Amino acid sequence: MASREGQTFELPKKASLAADLFTTQEQRDDAKREKVLEVPISEIDDFPDHPFQVKNDEAMQNMIKSIKAVGIQTPAIARQKEDGSYELISGHRRKMAAAMAGLTTMPLIIRELSRDEAIIAMVDANLQRETILPSEKALSYKMKLDAMKRTAGRPCKNYSPLANNLTGKTSSAEMAEQLGTSKDQIFRYIRLTELIPPILQMVDEGKIAFRPAVEISYLQKSEQASLLETMECEDSTPSLAQAIKIKQFSQTGKLNEDVIFSIMQEEKPNQKEQFKMPRDKINRYFPVGTPAQKIEDTIIKALELWQKRERNRDMGR
């Protein structure tokens, strides 16, 4: 904009370009230099599809107390979007804590990053956390690998847990080096994004082991739902061998509820010796869908009551 006799008007594009040419290198470098700004929290957006959970747990409460006492000591990192608002890259927990502590602004380091550069920076920053859930690794690995592939002009598809035999260094090979792991392990984690949410949550909670979960991820969504129902009813989860067998039946188009139930009834190698009774003899005493653990608890209580009654009868003789 320029002014003349109190009026403002838009500079022609050529004039604007000429103005840019007359700026010094120091001024251009300064424009690109990272700055710490105090930004209203209301103008800071969370990163789209942020894969890392932000919980109001004990650690969050401690952070809130610290912010109330000494403020935010380490600025968060963000980039400025086209509309002038800011998109958070690192610092989602600090933002939540600052808002809960009553702050209206927080310090940000503003970086000029493309969308894919921002994804890579966001994942790298959050992977430094001490505790990371399997689902967080799965989603963040997928986001980062896709971003790296787009940056390198490679197609973002055909994830496989098998080794990549292509010559030259692939995006997955670069990522594996950065993370200090193998390409196969990266692809295994990415497979978890194919799980239905309830099963993925069971992986996070440690109810299903990682490798069986990878095999389950190859099932169709409807098949996963049937498996979930069986796991809840039987109060058990598949071993790796069982998960592989279930996947094989799925791939041949022969998987159904009866097959899933039959496989889940197979004794696991580390399973303790159990007393087994035909399910049809028990089912008539319980509502349909009663979890196996509840059935077991009810039977144990009934046996305890029977034992107590027998003892009282013996004492009365």
ABEGO torsion letter per residue (X at the ends): XBBBGGBBBBBBAAAAAAAAAABBAAAAAAAABBBBBBBBAAABBBBBGBABBBBBBAAAAAAAAAAAAAEBABBBBBBBBAAGBBBBABGAAAAAAAAAAGBABBBBBBBBBBAAAAAAAAAAAAAABABBBAAAAAAAAAAAAAAAAAAAGBBBBGBBABBBABBEBBAAAAAAAAAGBBAAAAAAAAAAAABBAAAAAAAAAGABBAAAAAAAAABBAAAAAAAAAAAAAAGBBBBAAAAAAAAAAAAAGABBAAAAAAAAABBBAABBBBBBBBAAAAAAABBBGBBAAAAAAAAAAAAAAAAAAAAAAAAAX
